Amino acid sequence: MKDYSKLQNGSDIRGVAIVDRGQAAAGLPVQMPNLTPDEAADIATGFLAWLTKRNGKKPAEQKLAIGRDPRVTGKKLTDGQMHGFGPYGCRVLDCGLASTPAMFMATVFPEFACDGTIMITASHLPFNRNGFKFFTPEGGLNKQDIKEILEYAADRSLVEGPDRVLGEKVNADGFIHRSGEIIFPAEEADIITPYSAHLRQLIIDGCGMGDQPLRNLKITVDAGNGAGGFYARKVLRPLGADISSSQYLDPDGMFMNHAPNPEDREAMQSVSMRTLTSQSDLGLIFDTDVDRSAAVDSRGREIARNRIVALAAALVAEHHPGTTVVTDSITSRQLTEFLEHDLGLSHLRFKRGYRNVINKAVELNEAGTDCQLAIETSGHAALKENYFLDDGAYLATLIVIRAAQLKEEGKHIEALLESLQDPADEKEIRIPIVESDFGPYGDQVLADLAAFVVSPAGQELGLSLEEPNYEGVRINFPDGWCLLRKSLHDPILPMNMASDTAGGCAAIEAVMREFLAGYEGLEL
């Protein structure tokens, strides 16, 4: 029996897949691998066991697919998973280089019709990390699902014991024997081609301008050497777009140019400058596995964080007036003003974590409240019309459709955001919790902070608690706000703040520093 619980990262699995020798050269602690082909094999078996129990099909009746981003460890982890599936006779498709949303669509497209799929990726994390995301036709998995998969992976008796889930192996050597031949249980498959065709058709239908609707658009795509280069070459260019200014489209698992991450400052500056200097109509940037995206307008200004939420909401509002938009917890006052007063929508500021915002949106719809969009400031955007799948390429497609329509009117995409105001000052500070039992310690800090805000001392400073609030403690200051919360997975208290006056975060930070100074378990 093994302990794989530390590989769980919310609704994903992540770990160290290879030694980063640069850490040793820099005198930093070397992270030793804990996600190798051996672990991949066990986790694949665990997923098969979980899936078999969930859908009631026998292992040999299951159809599965595996895709990966370009990380250098992706192929070996794929091989490991194949060995995990092999002994049980299921059919497995090896989709090679793919995107996370495309791997979900392998459960939807009739020519694939998979019972379950796995995407091997660690999103924007460094090259030495990797991980797994799982899908069924119902969508991505939740925390509890991942916990159960890892329990099956860790304890072989659960799948092969007296009450085993998977039953007898096909044979002991891990290969399927058919008609006297030994056949490794994998077939090569291409998911990106039909997925790209699907996106192209959405653009053609959405624009209503023939089969070359992008012929007047110049679009800069930055894939960060991740899996997103297909969007420029297989989606935009065949529809007539000029993609000559695009950069870092070729997959490279070392990500040598910049982090493939729409939240990374260097990455956003890179695509912004490229969009501006090439005089493009629009810039688009994806994270490694293309489940997140951000944009750049024709003047080189970033459409990220609060602004990508605003743009996605503006696109949704045109077809769904009055709908509710669920966001994460760190969105600005100005965004709420834009959503509710300028667009006429409802804004529910919820929790960090893309599964949290998606699950809340699904819950609202089930309760009778129309909610068409769940989106994080990180660029995770999930729309009801697209299975509530966080799909960066789908959001990009909606942006491209509207950009093409606006170009016909002599306008650019920034026309949709003219009334959106930005905070005058913003800051994020991540405070380590050095107390060994960091969870309860963080809870106590937050409870004490909430009590301080409503105390006479807090009232003298003009503080108040934001209500309703679903994560951490969000404090209203006279000219801004501050949110202190626990990290989803790490011994960290992230603190986000924004002010309506230039340099105003300094005053907010001073109040928070004075309060937190009394906690020896925090590294300030």
C-alpha positions in Angstrom: 0.0 0.0 0.0 1.3 3.4 -1.0 0.5 7.0 -0.1 -0.4 9.0 -3.1 -2.5 11.6 -1.3 0.2 14.3 -1.6 -0.1 14.2 -5.4 -3.6 15.6 -5.2 -3.9 19.2 -6.2 -7.6 19.9 -5.8 -9.4 18.4 -8.7 -6.1 17.6 -10.5 -3.0 15.5 -9.8 0.4 17.1 -9.9 3.9 16.1 -8.9 7.6 16.4 -9.7 8.3 14.3 -12.8 12.0 14.9 -13.4 15.0 16.4 -11.6 15.7 20.0 -12.4 19.4 20.1 -12.4 19.3 23.9 -12.5 18.1 23.8 -8.9 21.3 22.1 -7.8 23.5 24.4 -9.9 21.8 27.4 -8.2 22.3 25.9 -4.7 18.6 25.4 -4.3 17.0 22.2 -2.7 16.5 19.6 -5.4 13.0 18.3 -5.8 13.1 14.6 -6.3 10.6 13.0 -8.7 7.4 11.6 -7.1 5.4 11.3 -10.4 7.2 8.7 -12.6 5.9 6.1 -15.0 5.4 3.7 -12.0 3.0 6.2 -10.3 1.3 6.9 -13.7 0.6 3.1 -14.1 -0.9 2.9 -10.6 -3.0 6.0 -11.1 -4.3 4.8 -14.5 -5.4 1.6 -12.8 -7.0 3.7 -10.1 -8.9 5.8 -12.7 -10.1 2.6 -14.5 -11.3 1.2 -11.2 -13.1 4.4 -10.3 -14.6 4.6 -13.8 -15.7 1.0 -13.8 -17.5 1.5 -10.5 -19.1 4.7 -11.7 -20.5 3.7 -15.1 -21.0 0.0 -14.5 -19.1 -1.1 -17.6 -16.6 -3.9 -17.4 -13.0 -2.9 -17.9 -12.8 -4.5 -21.4 -15.8 -2.5 -22.4 -14.2 0.9 -21.5 -12.9 3.2 -24.2 -10.3 5.6 -22.9 -8.0 8.3 -24.4 -4.7 9.9 -23.3 -3.3 13.3 -24.5 -0.4 15.4 -23.3 1.1 18.8 -23.4 4.7 19.1 -24.8 6.5 18.6 -21.5 9.6 16.4 -21.8 8.2 13.8 -19.4 4.8 13.5 -21.2 5.6 10.5 -23.4 7.1 8.4 -20.5 4.1 9.1 -18.3 1.8 8.1 -21.2 3.7 4.8 -21.5 3.3 4.4 -17.7 -0.5 4.9 -18.0 -0.7 2.4 -20.9 0.9 -0.2 -18.6 -1.6 0.6 -16.0 -4.5 0.1 -18.4 -3.0 -2.8 -20.4 -3.7 -5.8 -18.1 -7.5 -5.1 -18.0 -8.3 -5.2 -21.7 -9.8 -1.7 -22.1 -9.4 0.1 -25.4 -7.0 3.1 -25.2 -6.4 5.9 -27.7 -3.1 7.7 -27.7 -3.9 11.2 -28.8 -0.3 12.5 -28.5 0.0 16.3 -28.3 -3.4 17.7 -27.4 -5.1 20.3 -25.3 -7.1 19.8 -22.1 -10.4 21.0 -23.6 -9.9 18.8 -26.7 -9.4 15.8 -24.4 -12.8 16.4 -22.9 -14.3 16.7 -26.4 -13.0 13.1 -27.0 -15.9 12.1 -24.8 -18.4 14.2 -26.9 -17.4 13.8 -30.5 -19.2 10.7 -31.9 -16.2 9.3 -33.7 -14.4 9.1 -30.3 -17.2 8.6 -27.7 -14.7 7.8 -24.9 -15.9 6.7 -21.5 -13.0 8.6 -19.9 -10.0 10.6 -20.9 -6.8 11.8 -19.3 -4.7 14.9 -20.1 -1.1 14.8 -19.0 -0.2 18.4 -18.0 0.9 20.6 -15.1 -0.6 23.7 -16.7 1.8 26.7 -16.3 4.2 25.0 -13.8 7.9 24.6 -14.7 9.1 21.9 -17.0 10.1 19.5 -14.3 6.5 19.2 -13.0 3.7 17.3 -14.6 0.2 16.0 -13.7 -3.1 14.5 -14.8 -6.5 15.9 -15.5 -9.5 13.5 -15.9 -12.8 13.7 -17.8 -15.9 11.7 -18.3 -18.8 12.7 -20.6 -20.2 14.6 -17.6 -17.2 16.9 -17.4 -14.1 17.2 -15.2 -13.7 15.5 -11.9 -14.0 16.9 -8.5 -11.8 16.7 -5.4 -13.6 13.7 -4.0 -13.3 11.8 -7.3 -9.5 12.4 -7.3 -9.2 11.2 -3.7 -11.0 8.0 -4.6 -8.8 7.4 -7.7 -5.7 7.8 -5.6 -7.0 5.4 -3.0 -7.5 2.8 -5.7 -4.0 3.6 -7.1 -2.4 3.2 -3.7 -4.0 0.0 -2.5 -3.9 -2.8 -4.9 -6.2 -4.9 -2.7 -9.1 -2.5 -3.6 -8.9 -3.4 -7.2 -7.6 -7.0 -7.1 -8.7 -8.3 -3.7 -11.7 -10.4 -2.7 -14.1 -7.6 -3.6 -12.0 -6.3 -6.4 -13.4 -3.7 -8.8 -11.5 -4.6 -11.9 -11.7 -8.4 -11.8 -9.1 -10.7 -13.4 -6.3 -9.3 -15.5 -6.2 -10.2 -19.1 -2.8 -11.7 -18.6 0.2 -11.4 -16.3 2.6 -9.6 -18.6 0.4 -6.5 -19.1 -0.4 -7.0 -22.8 -3.6 -8.1 -24.5 -3.5 -11.3 -26.5 -5.7 -11.4 -29.6 -5.8 -14.2 -32.2 -2.3 -15.4 -31.1 -0.8 -11.9 -31.4 0.6 -9.7 -28.6 -0.9 -6.2 -29.0 -0.1 -3.2 -26.8 -3.5 -1.8 -25.9 -3.1 1.6 -27.6 -4.1 3.1 -30.9 -2.8 6.4 -32.3 -5.6 9.0 -32.6 -5.8 12.6 -33.6 -8.1 14.8 -31.5 -6.8 18.2 -32.5 -7.9 18.0 -36.2 -11.6 17.4 -35.4 -11.4 19.8 -32.5 -9.9 22.5 -34.8 -12.6 21.9 -37.4 -15.3 22.3 -34.6 -13.8 25.7 -33.7 -13.6 26.8 -37.3 -17.2 26.0 -37.8 -18.2 28.0 -34.7 -16.4 31.0 -36.2 -18.0 30.6 -39.7 -21.5 30.3 -38.2 -20.9 33.0 -35.6 -19.5 35.6 -38.1 -22.0 34.9 -40.9 -19.5 36.2 -43.4 -18.8 33.2 -45.6 -16.0 30.7 -45.4 -13.2 33.3 -45.0 -14.6 35.5 -42.2 -11.2 36.5 -40.8 -9.7 37.7 -44.1 -9.5 41.3 -42.8 -8.1 40.5 -39.4 -4.5 40.3 -38.2 -4.2 38.3 -35.1 -1.1 37.7 -33.0 -1.2 34.3 -31.1 1.3 33.5 -28.4 1.3 29.8 -27.4 4.3 30.1 -25.1 5.6 26.9 -26.7 2.8 25.0 -25.1 0.1 23.0 -26.9 -1.8 26.0 -28.3 0.0 26.7 -31.5 -2.7 24.7 -33.4 -5.1 27.6 -32.8 -3.2 29.9 -35.1 -2.3 27.3 -37.7 -5.4 25.1 -37.8 -8.2 27.5 -36.8 -7.4 31.1 -37.7 -5.2 30.8 -40.8 -7.6 28.5 -42.8 -10.3 31.2 -42.2 -8.2 33.9 -43.8 -6.6 35.5 -40.7 -3.1 37.0 -41.0 -1.2 35.2 -38.3 2.3 36.2 -39.4 3.0 38.1 -36.2 2.4 35.1 -34.0 5.1 33.8 -31.7 6.2 30.7 -29.8 3.8 28.4 -31.7 6.1 25.4 -31.8 5.8 23.0 -28.9 8.9 22.9 -26.6 8.7 21.2 -23.3 11.4 23.4 -21.7 9.4 26.6 -22.3 12.5 28.6 -23.0 10.9 31.9 -24.1 8.5 32.7 -21.3 6.1 30.9 -19.0 3.0 29.8 -20.9 0.7 31.6 -18.5 -1.7 34.5 -19.0 -1.1 35.5 -15.4 2.6 35.9 -15.9 3.7 39.5 -16.2 6.6 38.7 -18.6 4.3 36.6 -20.8 1.7 39.3 -21.0 4.2 42.0 -21.7 5.7 39.9 -24.5 2.4 39.3 -26.4 1.3 42.9 -25.8 4.4 44.3 -27.3 4.2 41.9 -30.2 0.6 42.8 -30.9 1.4 46.5 -30.7 4.5 46.6 -32.9 3.0 44.3 -35.6 -0.2 46.5 -35.7 -2.4 43.6 -35.1 -6.1 43.9 -34.6 -6.0 41.4 -31.7 -3.6 39.4 -29.6 -4.3 36.1 -27.9 -2.3 34.1 -25.4 -2.8 30.6 -24.0 -1.5 28.6 -21.1 0.3 25.3 -21.7 -2.7 23.1 -22.0 -5.1 25.7 -23.5 -7.7 25.7 -20.8 -6.9 29.4 -20.1 -6.5 32.4 -22.3 -6.2 36.2 -22.3 -6.2 38.8 -25.0 -4.6 42.1 -26.1 -6.4 44.9 -27.8 -5.2 46.8 -30.9 -3.4 49.4 -28.8 -1.4 46.7 -27.0 -3.3 46.9 -23.8 -3.7 43.6 -21.8 -7.2 42.1 -21.5 -6.4 39.9 -18.6 -7.5 39.3 -15.0 -10.5 41.6 -14.3 -10.6 42.7 -18.0 -10.8 39.2 -19.4 -13.7 38.6 -17.0 -15.4 41.8 -18.3 -14.9 40.9 -21.9 -16.2 37.4 -21.5 -19.2 38.8 -19.7 -19.8 41.4 -22.4 -19.9 38.7 -25.1 -22.3 36.6 -23.0 -24.6 39.6 -22.2 -25.3 40.1 -25.9 -27.2 36.8 -26.1 -28.2 36.3 -22.4 -29.3 39.6 -20.9 -29.6 39.6 -17.1 -27.7 36.3 -16.6 -25.5 35.7 -13.5 -21.7 35.6 -13.8 -19.8 33.6 -11.2 -16.2 34.7 -10.6 -13.4 34.0 -8.1 -12.9 36.0 -5.0 -10.3 38.6 -6.0 -12.3 40.6 -8.6 -12.4 44.4 -8.3 -15.2 46.8 -7.3 -15.0 48.3 -10.7 -15.7 44.9 -12.3 -18.8 44.5 -10.3 -19.9 48.0 -11.3 -19.3 47.2 -15.0 -21.1 43.8 -14.9 -24.1 45.0 -12.9 -24.6 48.6 -14.1 -23.1 48.7 -17.6 -24.0 45.2 -18.8 -27.1 44.6 -16.6 -25.9 41.3 -15.3 -25.7 39.8 -11.8 -22.3 39.2 -10.3 -21.6 36.5 -7.7 -18.1 36.8 -6.4 -17.3 33.3 -5.1 -14.1 31.4 -4.4 -10.8 30.8 -6.0 -10.4 27.5 -7.9 -11.9 26.9 -11.4 -13.9 23.9 -10.2 -15.4 26.0 -7.4 -16.7 28.6 -9.8 -17.9 26.0 -12.3 -19.7 23.9 -9.7 -21.3 27.1 -8.3 -22.6 28.0 -11.7 -24.0 24.5 -12.2 -25.6 24.7 -8.8 -27.3 28.1 -9.6 -28.7 26.7 -12.9 -30.1 23.6 -11.1 -31.8 25.9 -8.6 -33.4 28.0 -11.3 -31.1 30.9 -11.6 -29.8 31.4 -15.1 -26.0 31.5 -15.1 -24.2 31.4 -18.4 -20.6 32.1 -17.4 -18.2 30.9 -14.7 -14.8 32.5 -14.9 -11.7 33.1 -12.9 -9.3 36.1 -13.2 -6.6 33.5 -14.0 -8.3 33.1 -17.4 -10.3 29.9 -16.7 -13.7 30.6 -18.5 -16.5 28.1 -18.7 -19.7 28.7 -20.5 -23.0 26.9 -20.1 -23.3 26.6 -23.9 -20.0 24.7 -24.0 -20.6 22.1 -21.3 -19.3 24.4 -18.6 -15.9 23.4 -19.8 -13.0 25.7 -19.0 -11.8 26.1 -22.5 -9.3 28.9 -23.5 -9.7 28.2 -27.2 -13.5 28.4 -27.0 -13.2 31.8 -25.2 -10.7 32.9 -27.8 -13.1 31.8 -30.5 -15.9 34.0 -29.1 -13.5 36.9 -29.0 -12.4 36.4 -32.6 -16.0 36.2 -33.8 -16.9 39.5 -32.2 -13.6 41.1 -33.3 -14.4 40.1 -36.9 -17.9 41.7 -36.6 -16.5 44.8 -35.1 -13.9 45.2 -37.8 -16.7 45.3 -40.3 -18.0 48.3 -38.4 -14.6 50.0 -38.3 -14.1 49.2 -34.6 -11.9 46.9 -32.4 -12.5 44.6 -29.5 -11.7 47.3 -27.0 -15.0 49.0 -27.9 -16.7 46.5 -25.6 -14.7 47.7 -22.6 -14.8 51.5 -22.9 -16.7 52.0 -19.7 -14.7 49.6 -17.6 -12.6 51.3 -15.0 -9.5 49.8 -13.4 -8.3 50.1 -9.8 -5.8 52.9 -9.5 -3.5 50.6 -7.5 -3.3 46.9 -7.0 -1.0 44.5 -5.1 -0.7 40.9 -4.1 1.4 39.6 -1.2 1.8 35.9 -0.4 2.5 35.4 3.3 4.1 32.0 4.3 2.7 30.2 7.3 5.7 28.7 9.1 3.6 26.9 11.8 3.7 23.2 11.2 -0.1 22.8 11.6 -0.7 25.5 9.0 -4.4 24.9 8.3 -5.9 25.6 11.7 -3.3 28.4 12.3 -4.5 30.1 9.1 -8.1 29.7 10.2 -7.4 31.4 13.5 -5.7 34.3 11.8 -8.7 34.8 9.6 -11.1 34.6 12.5 -9.1 37.1 14.5 -9.0 39.5 11.5 -12.8 39.4 11.1 -13.2 40.2 14.8 -10.7 43.0 14.5 -12.6 44.6 11.6 -15.9 44.9 13.6 -14.1 45.9 16.8 -13.9 49.6 17.8 -10.4 49.8 16.5 -11.5 48.6 13.1 -14.4 50.9 13.1 -12.2 53.9 13.8 -10.2 53.0 10.7 -13.4 53.0 8.6 -13.2 49.2 8.0 -16.2 46.9 7.3 -16.6 43.3 6.2 -17.8 42.6 2.7 -21.0 40.7 2.7 -21.8 38.2 1.3 -18.3 36.8 1.1 -17.4 33.1 0.5 -13.7 32.9 1.0 -11.3 34.3 3.6 -11.9 37.8 5.0 -12.7 40.6 2.5 -12.4 44.0 4.1 -13.8 47.3 2.7 -11.4 50.2 3.3 -12.4 53.9 2.8 -10.9 53.9 -0.7 -10.3 50.3 -1.5 -10.4 46.7 -0.3 -8.3 43.8 0.9 -8.9 40.0 0.8 -6.9 37.7 3.0 -7.5 34.0 2.4 -5.9 30.6 2.7 -4.2 29.1 -0.3 -6.1 26.2 -1.8 -3.2 23.8 -1.3 -0.1 25.5 0.2 0.9 26.9 3.6 0.3 30.4 2.3 -2.0 33.3 3.1 -2.5 35.2 -0.2 -3.4 38.9 0.4 -4.9 40.8 -2.5 -5.7 44.5 -2.3 -6.8 47.3 -4.5 -7.2 51.1 -4.1 -9.2 53.7 -5.9 -6.3 56.2 -5.5 -2.8 56.0 -6.9 -0.4 54.5 -4.3 -3.4 53.8 -2.0 -2.3 50.2 -1.4 0.5 51.4 0.9 -2.1 52.6 3.4 -4.0 49.3 3.2 -0.8 47.3 3.5 0.3 49.3 6.6 -3.0 48.5 8.4 -2.7 44.8 7.5 1.0 44.6 8.5 0.3 46.1 11.9 -2.5 43.6 12.5 -0.4 40.5 11.3 2.8 41.5 13.1 1.6 39.8 16.3 1.6 36.3 14.7 4.9 34.5 15.1 3.7 31.7 12.8 3.6 34.1 9.8 6.7 35.0 7.9 6.2 38.7 7.1 
